[in-house]
Amino acid sequence: MIDFGPEPPRREYEYLVPLINVVFLLITFFLVTGTLQETDPVTIDLPEGAIDEAKPAEPVTVFLGADGFAYIFDQVIEARFAPYMLRSFFVKEGHRSVQLRADRNVSAETLVDMMENMREIGVEEIIILTEQAK
C-alpha cells in the first residue's frame, strides 16, 4: 500500500468555499435564464381601458351664523332663503352635497328648518361640520 503521509490540516472556512461557488453559479444561471425568457408565454390581445378622471363634485359650504344669516359664495342672506339660493346652483353645476358649518349659538329650530329646506330642493347629503372636543 502506498503511504501518502498525514492529511494536511484544514481550516473551518475551507468547507464553505465550494458551497459559496455553487450559490454564485446558481444566481448567475437564474439571472441569465430570467433575462432570456419571454415575459408572456401566451399572446393575448388585451382590451383598452379608460380611466374616468371626472372628479366627484366637492360639497358646497354654507356658513350659518348665530345672527340668523347664512353666508354662501361670499354673499350674506337670511338663513330661511339660503336653500332656495342654492337651488339654481345645484341645477347648473350638478352638486348634491352641502357642508353646513353652523355657529354653536344657532337655535336648533333654525338649523333643522334649513336642513329640511335643503332636502326639499334636492340636496342628497348634508354634512354638519363640528370641532373636535379637546
Residue pairs with C-beta under 8 A, 6 or more apart in sequence:
57 93
57 94
57 95
57 96
57 97
58 95
58 97
59 95
59 97
59 98
59 99
59 125
59 127
60 72
60 86
60 89
60 95
60 97
60 98
60 99
61 98
61 99
61 101
62 70
62 71
62 72
62 82
62 86
62 98
62 99
62 100
62 101
62 114
63 70
63 71
63 72
63 101
64 70
64 71
64 79
64 82
64 100
64 101
64 102
64 103
64 106
64 110
64 111
64 114
65 71
65 103
65 106
66 103
66 104
66 105
66 106
68 78
68 79
68 106
68 110
69 76
69 77
69 78
69 79
70 76
70 77
70 78
70 79
70 81
70 82
70 114
72 82
72 85
72 86
73 89
75 85
77 85
79 110
79 113
79 114
80 113
80 114
80 117
82 114
82 117
83 114
83 117
83 118
83 120
83 121
83 123
84 117
84 121
86 98
86 118
86 121
86 123
87 121
87 122
89 95
90 96
90 121
90 122
90 123
96 122
96 123
96 124
96 125
97 123
97 124
97 125
97 126
97 127
98 118
98 123
98 125
98 126
98 127
99 127
99 129
100 111
100 114
100 115
100 126
100 127
100 128
100 129
101 129
102 111
102 128
115 126
118 126
119 126
